[in-house]
Amino acid sequence: MDDPFSLMGRTAVVTGGSRGIGYAIARAFVGRGARVVVTARGEGALREAASSLGPNTIALPCDNADPAAIAAMVGEAWRLGPIDVLVNNAGISPFYKRAEHVTVAEWDAVVDVNLRGAYFASVEVAQRMFAAGRGGSVVNVSSVGGIVPLERLAVYSATKAGLHQLTRAFALEWADRGVRVNAIAPGWTETDFTGDLFASRHGEQLRGDVPMGRFAVPDDIVGAAVFLASDASRYVTGAILPVDGGRALR
């Protein structure tokens, strides 16, 4: 019997794939048989990550805030082989700042990466899928902050809520052409991105807000990504899947 969770023979692009959740997803995809293109802004860390993931991984530097850079990256990735899966994982935030202290530059940077970048990466990949008549899967890595507001993360939460609506809108528009679009909404996850915050005086309070009593680690997220990328979810589109230890229930 065929394994519906297999990604054998498929090509996936994972943005923000050099560390944290993106790296864990890329590693899981390789383990399920996919060839994976990982992207990030920092070339050194990106190439190191790709090397550690093995020969089925390709590193393509890309600034996810720049639609022209995204188009160039997708074009290069497609020339290496048609893309079956796009994971929009790249994301940034001015961490734990009260709303009135966020600058215009910080607002623009977060919106450009988290929302505009995911929009244009999805469109670039989907257009090629349409032309090839292949269909495929887009998986947006969002946040529980897109479901419930997170204190001192107003801009981040707003972009993730926007990403949820993009997920649904794209799913509605593209279903008849075989492109499924879904989102994962992780809760607080232990990464380089969150280390300082979790170690601060706020960390214990944030942990206490999670019904399961602990923060996630990146490997807690990868099962949902494999599911949404694979044929196991072939009749699923427009879904927002919380992987948050129950945080959205608070």
URJOMO-V921380 format. One record per residue. RES is the residue in one small letter. OMEGA is omega as a letter, one per 40 degrees, with the letter a starting at -180 (NA if undefined). NEAR is the number of other ideal C-beta (glycine too) atoms within 10 Angstrom. D_LAST is the distance of its C-alpha to the last C-alpha in whole Angstrom. Layout:
# URJOMO-V921380
res: (RES	RES)
omega: (OMEGA	OMEGA)
near: (NEAR	NEAR)
d_last: (D_LAST	D_LAST)
This chain:
# URJOMO-V921380
res: (m	d	d	p	f	s	l	m	g	r	t	a	v	v	t	g	g	s	r	g	i	g	y	a	i	a	r	a	f	v	g	r	g	a	r	v	v	v	t	a	r	g	e	g	a	l	r	e	a	a	s	s	l	g	p	n	t	i	a	l	p	c	d	n	a	d	p	a	a	i	a	a	m	v	g	e	a	w	r	l	g	p	i	d	v	l	v	n	n	a	g	i	s	p	f	y	k	r	a	e	h	v	t	v	a	e	w	d	a	v	v	d	v	n	l	r	g	a	y	f	a	s	v	e	v	a	q	r	m	f	a	a	g	r	g	g	s	v	v	n	v	s	s	v	g	g	i	v	p	l	e	r	l	a	v	y	s	a	t	k	a	g	l	h	q	l	t	r	a	f	a	l	e	w	a	d	r	g	v	r	v	n	a	i	a	p	g	w	t	e	t	d	f	t	g	d	l	f	a	s	r	h	g	e	q	l	r	g	d	v	p	m	g	r	f	a	v	p	d	d	i	v	g	a	a	v	f	l	a	s	d	a	s	r	y	v	t	g	a	i	l	p	v	d	g	g	r	a	l	r)
omega: (i	i	a	i	a	i	a	i	a	i	a	i	i	i	a	a	a	a	i	a	a	i	a	i	i	i	i	i	i	i	i	i	a	i	a	i	i	i	i	i	a	a	a	i	a	a	i	i	a	i	a	a	i	a	i	a	a	i	i	i	i	i	a	i	a	a	i	i	i	a	i	i	a	i	i	i	a	i	i	a	a	a	i	a	i	i	i	a	a	i	i	i	i	a	i	i	i	a	a	i	i	a	i	a	i	i	a	a	a	i	a	a	a	a	a	a	i	i	a	i	i	a	i	a	a	i	i	i	i	a	a	a	a	a	a	a	i	i	i	i	a	a	i	i	i	a	i	i	i	a	i	i	a	a	i	a	i	i	a	i	i	i	i	a	i	i	a	a	i	i	a	a	a	a	a	i	i	i	i	a	a	i	i	i	i	i	i	a	a	i	i	a	a	a	a	a	a	i	a	a	i	a	a	i	a	i	i	i	a	a	i	i	i	i	i	i	a	a	i	a	a	i	i	i	i	i	a	i	a	i	i	i	a	i	a	i	a	a	i	a	i	i	a	a	i	a	a	i	a	NA)
near: (3	7	12	11	15	15	24	11	10	22	22	27	28	33	26	28	31	25	19	21	28	27	24	22	30	30	22	21	29	19	14	18	14	25	19	26	27	32	29	27	18	12	12	10	15	22	15	14	22	24	11	11	20	11	9	15	21	18	21	21	16	27	17	26	19	17	17	9	18	26	15	14	22	26	11	13	23	18	8	12	13	16	24	21	25	29	29	30	29	25	26	20	25	18	13	16	16	9	11	6	9	18	10	7	9	15	15	13	16	23	17	17	22	29	20	19	26	29	18	19	26	23	17	21	25	22	12	17	22	15	9	12	8	14	16	25	28	30	27	27	28	29	29	26	25	26	20	18	11	21	14	17	22	20	20	24	20	19	27	25	18	18	25	18	13	20	27	17	13	23	19	12	12	22	14	7	13	15	23	23	28	25	28	27	26	23	27	23	23	15	19	9	16	19	11	11	15	16	9	13	6	13	16	10	10	19	15	10	17	19	13	13	9	12	19	22	13	19	13	20	24	20	13	22	28	21	18	24	29	22	15	14	20	12	7	15	21	17	16	18	18	21	20	26	22	14	25	16	12	11)
d_last: (41	39	36	34	32	35	35	39	41	38	38	34	33	31	30	29	30	32	29	25	23	26	29	27	27	31	32	30	32	35	35	34	38	37	39	36	37	34	34	33	35	36	39	40	36	36	40	39	36	38	41	38	37	41	43	41	39	40	39	39	38	37	35	32	32	36	36	40	39	37	39	42	39	39	42	43	41	42	46	45	44	42	38	36	32	31	28	26	25	26	24	24	22	24	21	19	22	21	22	25	26	26	29	31	32	28	27	30	29	26	26	29	28	24	25	29	30	28	29	33	33	31	34	37	36	36	39	41	39	40	44	44	43	41	37	34	31	28	25	23	21	18	15	11	12	14	11	8	11	11	13	17	17	18	20	19	16	18	20	18	17	21	21	19	22	24	24	24	27	29	28	29	32	33	33	36	37	36	33	30	27	23	20	18	15	15	12	14	17	20	23	25	23	21	23	24	20	19	22	22	21	17	17	16	13	12	12	11	7	8	8	12	13	14	15	16	20	22	23	20	20	24	23	22	24	27	26	25	29	31	32	30	28	31	30	26	26	23	20	17	16	13	14	11	11	8	6	5	4	0)
